[in-house]
Amino acid sequence: MSSLVLRWKALSTLTGWRAALAAGALGVLSALALPPLSVLPVLLLAVPGLLVLLGTAPNGKSAFWRGFCFGFGNHLVGLYWITEAILIEAARYWWFVPLAVPALAATLALFIAVPCALACRAPPGWRRVLALAGLWVLGDLARQFVGGGFPWNPWGSVWALPGVAGDVMLQPAAWVGVPGLTLATLLLAAAPSFGRRGWLALAAGLALWAGAGAARLALCVPGAAPGLSVVLVQGNIAQGQKWNRALVDRIFTHYLALSHAATAALHGPAVVVWPETASPYRLGQDASARAAIAAAAGAPVLAGSVDFTPQGRPLNALMAILGAGPPVAFYDKWHLVPFGEYQPDWFPLPIQVVPGGGFAAGTGPKTLHVPGLPPVGALICYEAIYPAQVVDEADRPAWMVNVTNDAWFGNSSGPRQHLVAARLRAVEEGLPLMRAANTGITAGFDAFGRELGRIGMRRSGTLVLSLPGALPPTPFSRFGLAIPLTLALLAGGIGVLYKRSKKST
């Protein structure tokens, strides 16, 4: 402990670019706590170190730049995997490779820099810690909505540890959401700044957190399982082959064969789930393709496919296929990927992957009602990263299905972080979630976020799981982001406004 104190004191002597460089290094260090590495103890160095650098900043402008450097380092490491997607289109976008991740990291760093600058208005000590934690979460909530939103790698996700430890520590997300976990994570990570009392508070806080999670696992009882087998199909089609017209028949036949082999061995009700845009044929218009799917599966199929608006704009869709007739239900993705599925109007450079104006957006969360199946909430790709924006609570489903294609991101941390996001949504909503990926990673989770099985990266196959029962609506599913927003405002307000009230007396 004394060595940590000496290191923090050494940080207090840094000024100018040296302090900014130290902040960036601490941000890089903090990224090691994110999935899939989950080296949580680094936060006990990074957050107190950041507080020291903020405490010695001569003014708000300096605190802003130190916070910016911290956020830049954190996001630069946490989002390196985006380069993998650009390299797939390297012949066209080679020039964007050295720019994309730094530019995105710099943009997201602003949502940390502003809280750092404002937190310096709070008195040193626990008030500044409260201010930083509350304002940080407000920044996280803002980046869920600003510019289309990109709430990737919130610090609450660091508790998605493998196995029982993660199952226990994630349960409070059902009450406060992952933004609430981020608030608690920052408070606990700052505790060592207060010496022996801080370490005791850290131990007590972790014990309380773990006890609450264990109690929820022990006391909450899901509803009865619906007796449905879910067949998750992972085709493992390379991204460079996915839209190759010469391979259309082979890809389609591959999915049909996987589906038939899995359902032929089953007895009782089942549903087959194909991943995002798995069908190379337009299932909304192609009756023969729908008939082939129904014949091969012998069960309802939820299949990813491209559809089109009357104006000719493409839609990233999930369709329920029961036979050669029209899809009995469908869902259109509404959280679209900037630059991958559309180009924001404010961006001046021509890097849009999809021609013709890009994909059109759907209308929002939707529950699909398919004959023979429990009502299902549909999520496509990275829609799973948005807390409180994944389910139509007015028409609450019994389970969620997330179809995705992570082949864009190679064997990197990206698909693994994406999987963690899906797991977090299951806990927040108290609903089982079944995830079918073209590759990386197909898996299922129960309503507590406990993993039921998976198919690993770069493998072709099927995963058959029994659909578990749902839990009653969680507090977070009922009240959504209002809960962490209120907690963040209270923490930030107490930290920042205390100084003013003290001056007024």
Buried (B, 14 or more C-beta within 10 A) or exposed (E): EEEBEEEBEEBEEBEEEEBBBBBBBBBBBBBBBBBBBBEBEBBBBBBBBBBBBBBBBEEBEBBBBBBBBBBBBBBBBBBBBBBBBBEBBEEEBEEBEEEBBEEBBBBBBBBBBBBBBBBBBBEEEBBBBBBBBBBBBBBBBBBBEEEEBBBBBBBBBBBBBEEEBBBBBBBBBBBBBBBBBBBBBBBBBBBBBBEEEBBEBBEEBBEEBBEBBBEBBEEBEBEEBBEBBBBBBBBBBEBEEBEEEEBEEEBBEBBBEBBBEBBEEBEEBBBBBBBBBBBBBBBBEBEEBBBBBBEBBBBBBBBBBBBBEEEEBBBBBBBBBBEBEBBBBBBBBBBBBBBBBBBEEEEEEEBBBBEEEBBBBBEEBBBBBBEEBBBBBBBBBBBBBBBBBBBBBEEBBBBBBBBBBBBBBBBBBBBBBBBBBBBBBBBBBBBBBBBBBBBBBBBBBBBBBBBBEBBEBBEBBBBBBBBBBBBEBBBBBEBBBEBBBEBBBEBBBBBBBBBEEEEEE
